[in-house]
Amino acid sequence: QVQLVESGGGWVQPGGSLTLSCTASGNIFNINDMDWYREDPRGQRDLVAAIQSGGTTNYADSVKGRFSISRDNAKNTVYLQMNNLRPEDTAVYYCHANLVAFGGPAYGLDYWGKGTLVTVSP
């Protein structure tokens, strides 16, 4: 059984920094994309940053220049370094991965973590 577990959320003042981590575990054969999404208090869930297995990254316009996504393939872990945080970054951040499990379909399946809350306020 595959699990994604996030950590690193919390409260930070505007202008501060946080680093989120997400580790995938279980009977994993290969991980394709690993991404971070966030869901705001209105329930809107949007892509924040994505990283492919080869290292290609993609960011939402609102976080370009402030956030950085990286991954450690040996540890099945993805990170999100968040700098210069703003109140509008307040959200529950979810880790997502498209991965191939042993015995699973070759095209991969989508898995989600349970989310970690990031609060940015004075």
QUIDACOR-V429352 format. One line per field, one symbol per residue. ss: DSSP state (H for helix, E for strand, - for the rest). phi: phi as a letter, one per 40 degrees, with the letter a starting at -180 (. if undefined). burial: # if it has 9 or more other C-alpha atoms within 8 Angstrom, else .. A space follows every 50 residues. Layout:
ss = ???
phi = ???
burial = ???
This chain:
ss = --EEEEE--EEE-----EEEEEEEE--EEEEEEEEEEEE-----EEEEEE E-----EEE-HHH---EEEEEEHHH-EEEEEE----HHH-EEEEEEEEEE E-------EEEE---EEEEE--
phi = .cbbbcahcibacdgcbabcbabcbhcccabccbbbbbbcdcgcbbcbab accchcbabcdcbdgbbabaabccbfbbbbcbbfcbdcccaccbcbabab cdgccccgbcbbccgbcbbbac
burial = .#####.##..###.##########..#..##########......#### ###...#.##..#..######....############.############ #......#..###########.
